[in-house]
Amino acid sequence: MQDSKFISRRSFVKFTGAAALGASIIKYGDDLMTVGEARADETPRPQTPDEALKKLMAGNERFVNSLKKSPRRTVEVREQVALGQTPFAAILACADSRVAPEIIFDQGLGDLFVVRVAGNIVNTANYGIVGSLEYGALALGAQVIMVLGHSRCGAVSSAIEAVEKGTEFPGAIDDIVYSIGPAVAAAKDEPGDLLDNATVANVNIGVDTLNGSVRVLADRVREGKLKIVGAVYDLFTGEVKIVA
């Protein structure tokens, strides 16, 4: 007998999938990206992955130096992006309340497609994380995916505690901590601060996973249509540094 939950889920996807995609159409292998255009900004949308990354980092520089433009946050922009979104970058960030991509990159409504989860983990078993990033790149046309870690990350600190002391955490928190364990193992013999090194290692593992294990993204990278990078945000200085 087939599992009723499976039938229910398949039926839901079958009958509501098109509506969920909205105006977007995904067809892997082609450039079929039909998305409602809504760009009320004097600055043109980046045309290449390199331009997209440059735009991100320029926004962070404004944030660091308190020169924020807070672009594309008007009533007019809000009404226009309600018709469709064309973000130029997708950010996988930690859920930490101090790490808000739209703020630290000084971007506006409709500019960034943000996926957030504690520890900014890339877990291929969790289709919600990877699937969201795929959607941002394939359906919405994001030209950069950034895996963004940050200093003093509690999830990474907990993973260190789990590796060094065998500490277990309640509920699904333990699953997140377990996912970061390989980064701790990779960093434990490196000179310097273990938390800082494990944070970078966790970002690098995420980038490597997206570049290698997620075929539809890896193919777009190879075609020059997408760039996948890793970075770390400093809570004290506000600066984002590319690490992968």
N, C-alpha and C positions, 0 to 999 in steps of 0.2 A: 504493500500500500504506500502510495506517495505521501510524503509529509504534507499536512494541510497548511503549515506555515509557509512551506516552499511554494505551494500552489497559490496561496494568497499573495505572496510577494511577487511571483511571476505575473499574476494577473494585474496587480497594481502597476508594475512596470509597463506591461503591455498596453494598458488602457490610459495611463497617465503620463507615459514617458514623453510623448510629443509635446504635451502641454508644459511639462517641466522644463523642456529645452527652450520654450518660448520662441522667440524669433530666430534663435540660433539653429544652424544645421551643421552636423558633424559628418564628414565623410573622410575617413582616414586615407591618406595618400594623395588627396587632391587639395587644392586651395579653396574649397567650398566653405567659406565662412560668412554666412549671411547673418549679419547682426545689425540691429538698428543703430545707425550712426547718430551720436549725440555728443558733439565736442564743441562746447562754447568756451573756447580758450584761444587767446591770441598766439600762444605757443603751439606750433604744429605738433601733432602726434609723432613720436619717434618712428622712423621708417625702417630702422635696423635694430637688431639686438644690442649692438654697441651704443647706438644713440639712446636706447631705452635705459641702459645701465648708467650712461652719463647723466641722463636726466634725474635718475634716482639719487645719484651721489651728489649732484649739484643741490638738490633739495635738502639733503642731509647737511651739507655745508652751510646752507642758510640757517637751518635749525641750530646747529652748533654755535653759530655766531649771532644768534638772535636777530636774524635778518629775514624772518619768515614772511613770505608773501601771502600765505593762506589762500592759494589760488582756487578757483572753481568751487566756491562755497556760497554762492549767491542763490537767491530764489530762482532766478532765471536758469541757472545751471541745474538746480534741483529738478525743475520742471522738464528740462530738456533730457537729462539722463534717465528720467522716468520712462522714456520711450525706448531706451536700449543702452547697453553698456559696451564700451570698447576699451577696457583697461590695457595699459601698455606693459604692465608688469604684474606678476603674481608673487606674493610673498608668503612663505611658510614661516610663521613666527611663533615664538613661545606665547602661551596664554597669559604670561606675567602682565599685571596691570600697568606696569611702568614702561611697557614696550608696545607702543601704538604706532604701527607703520605709517598711517596717513599723516601723523604728527611729526615723527622723527625724519620722514622724507619730505615733509612740507608739500604734500599733494592734496588734491581735492576730490570731490565726488566723482566717481566713475573712473578714477585714474589707476587705482590698485585693486587687484583681486586678492583678498587676504584670507589665508587659511591659518587658524591658530590652534595649537594644542600644546599642553605642558611639555616642555623639553624639546619643542620643535622637531619631534621625531618623524622619520620617514619609515613607516612600517608598512611593507607591501601587503601584509595580511589584513591591514585596515584599509579597505577600499575607500573609505570616506576621505582619508587624507590624500592618497595618491590620485584617486578619482577626481577629487576637487581640483588638484593641480593640472591634471589632464584636461579637464573641462576649461580651466582658465586659459590654457595654451591653445588647445584645438578648436574650441567653440568660440572663445572670446578674443583670440588673437594676441594674447600676452606674449611679448617677445623675450622677456627675461623671467626666469624663475629664480628667486633668491631664497635659500635656506638661511634663516636669520636666528643665530643664537645670541646670547647676551651674557654679560659678566654677572657673577654671583647668582647663577641660575640654581634655584632650589631643587629642580628635578635632577640636574646633574650632580649636585651635592648629595642628594639622597641616593643616587646610584653609586657614588663613591662609598657611602656608608654601607650600602648593601654588599658591595664587593669586599670591602675591608673588614666588616664586622658581621656580615651575614644577616643584617637587619632586614626584616620583612615588613611590608607596609599593607594597610588594610585595603580590601576591595580591589578595584581595577587600578588603583594607584600603583600597586605592585607591578602591573603589566607595563606601565610607562617606565618605571624604574628599571625593570628587567631589559627593556628595549635599549636603554642607554648603557647597559653593562659592557658591551663590546668596546665602546668609546673609552670607558675607564680602563679597561684592560690594555687598549692600544696606547694609552697615555701614561700608564703608571711608572714606566721606566725612563720617561723623558725628564731632563733637567727642568727645574722651575716649579711653579705652582701647579699642583695636580688638578685643581678645579679649573683653572684657566686652560690647561692643556687638554683636559677631557672635554671641555666645552667646544674647543676648536675641533677635536677629533670627532665629536658627535656631529658637528656641521659637515665635516669632510665625508663622513660615512653617509650622511643624507644625500649630499651631492653625488657621490659615487653611485649610490643606489639608483637615483633618478636617471643618471647618465647611462647606467649599465643594465639595470633590471627592468626598467619601464620602457618597453620597446617603442611605443608611440612617441614618447618624448625624446628618446635617444635618436630616433630617425629624424626628427625635426632639427635636433642639434647638428647632426651630420649634414643636413641639407642647408645649414646656415640660417634657418628660420627662427632658431631659439638658442638662447644662451642660459645655462644653468650655473649659478655661482653660489658660493657660500660666504657668509659674513658674520661678524660678531659686533653687537652693539654695546658700547660702554655706558653703563648706567650713570656714571659720574660725569663724564665729559659730553655725552650725547653723540659721540662720534661712531660712525659705522665703518668698520675696516673689512675689506675683502680678504678672505683667508683661503678661498678655494675657487 
